[in-house]
Amino acid sequence: MGAGDGGYVLHRARTEPRTFAIAIDASPDALARGAWSAKRAHLANAAFLVEGAERLPPELACLADEVTVHFPWGSLLRGLLDGASAVVGSVAGLMKNGAELRLLVSSAVRDGFGEVTPSVITSRCANYVQYGLRLVDARWASSEVVRDSRSAWAKRLGVRRTRPAVIARYRRDAT
Ligand SMILES: C[S@@+](CC[C@H](N)C(=O)[O-])C[C@H]1O[C@@H](n2cnc3c(N)ncnc32)[C@H](O)[C@@H]1O
């Protein structure tokens, strides 16, 4: 979700032929590049959907074993931090029971959303429980976690070099 150029989805689809990976982003600008790369590589197990987290098609309900959100910004970041039903409820609606949601977030005061630390995530996790999402852990992200996200934005933002990131994991419980 908020897949940007879909680099992470391309990586997962290339390295895990039995995984079907879907990149979703509200903006077609970068996502279209990912879709072209998937086509050139004849990747039949990757799909690209231009849609906001707030408007996901019902056909995707309860399909995902895993949802990742790497370095969200804008309405996606705001909705995740506020625990808004339009975003968190919608994302939770994608997930099977037992599925994992992984958020990798870097937000400093100057970004306008406040500084995100592991304790900020922990203090807001009560908002997620109503959507069946239980916080498993929240911690500062290591360089390996940031590198493995394959995020073009992490490089651009200088995550780890000039600003930290938090990794938070939630489990979808039966509601
Ligand atoms: C900083 S970029 C990160 C892209 C990619 N995950 C990465 O790490 O390289 C944030 C992305 O969130 C997307 N986004 C923002 N609000 C969104 C929303 N409401 N629904 C879906 N995507 C959204 C933007 O279009 C943008 O591509």
The ligand as an SDF file (V2000), in Angstrom:
LIG
                    3D

 27 29  0  0  0  0  0  0  0  0999 V2000
    7.1330    8.5680    0.1360 C   0  0  0  0  0  0  0  0  0  0  0  0
    6.2560    7.6400   -1.0570 S   0  0  0  0  0  0  0  0  0  0  0  0
    6.8170    5.9650   -0.6690 C   0  0  0  0  0  0  0  0  0  0  0  0
    6.7160    5.0550   -1.8440 C   0  0  0  0  0  0  0  0  0  0  0  0
    7.2630    3.6350   -1.6260 C   0  0  0  0  0  0  0  0  0  0  0  0
    6.5160    2.9200   -0.6110 N   0  0  0  0  0  0  0  0  0  0  0  0
    8.7160    3.6720   -1.2630 C   0  0  0  0  0  0  0  0  0  0  0  0
    9.0370    3.4390   -0.0890 O   0  0  0  0  0  0  0  0  0  0  0  0
    9.5490    3.9600   -2.1440 O   0  0  0  0  0  0  0  0  0  0  0  0
    4.5900    7.6270   -0.4020 C   0  0  0  0  0  0  0  0  0  0  0  0
    3.5530    7.0570   -1.3510 C   0  0  0  0  0  0  0  0  0  0  0  0
    2.2780    7.0490   -0.7140 O   0  0  0  0  0  0  0  0  0  0  0  0
    1.2910    7.2460   -1.7120 C   0  0  0  0  0  0  0  0  0  0  0  0
    0.0320    7.6550   -1.0720 N   0  0  0  0  0  0  0  0  0  0  0  0
   -0.2230    8.7880   -0.3840 C   0  0  0  0  0  0  0  0  0  0  0  0
   -1.4920    8.8070    0.0530 N   0  0  0  0  0  0  0  0  0  0  0  0
   -2.0530    7.6520   -0.3810 C   0  0  0  0  0  0  0  0  0  0  0  0
   -3.3490    7.0730   -0.2240 C   0  0  0  0  0  0  0  0  0  0  0  0
   -4.3210    7.7030    0.4320 N   0  0  0  0  0  0  0  0  0  0  0  0
   -3.5810    5.8540   -0.7660 N   0  0  0  0  0  0  0  0  0  0  0  0
   -2.5960    5.1980   -1.4370 C   0  0  0  0  0  0  0  0  0  0  0  0
   -1.3610    5.7030   -1.6210 N   0  0  0  0  0  0  0  0  0  0  0  0
   -1.0890    6.9130   -1.0930 C   0  0  0  0  0  0  0  0  0  0  0  0
    1.9150    8.3320   -2.5920 C   0  0  0  0  0  0  0  0  0  0  0  0
    1.2990    8.3980   -3.8770 O   0  0  0  0  0  0  0  0  0  0  0  0
    3.3720    7.8820   -2.6270 C   0  0  0  0  0  0  0  0  0  0  0  0
    3.6470    7.0670   -3.7620 O   0  0  0  0  0  0  0  0  0  0  0  0
  1  2  1  0
  2  3  1  0
  2 10  1  0
  3  4  1  0
  4  5  1  0
  5  6  1  0
  5  7  1  0
  7  8  2  0
  7  9  1  0
 10 11  1  0
 11 12  1  0
 11 26  1  0
 12 13  1  0
 13 14  1  0
 13 24  1  0
 14 15  1  0
 14 23  1  0
 15 16  2  0
 16 17  1  0
 17 18  1  0
 17 23  2  0
 18 19  1  0
 18 20  2  0
 20 21  1  0
 21 22  2  0
 22 23  1  0
 24 25  1  0
 24 26  1  0
 26 27  1  0
M  CHG  2   2   1   9  -1
M  END
$$$$
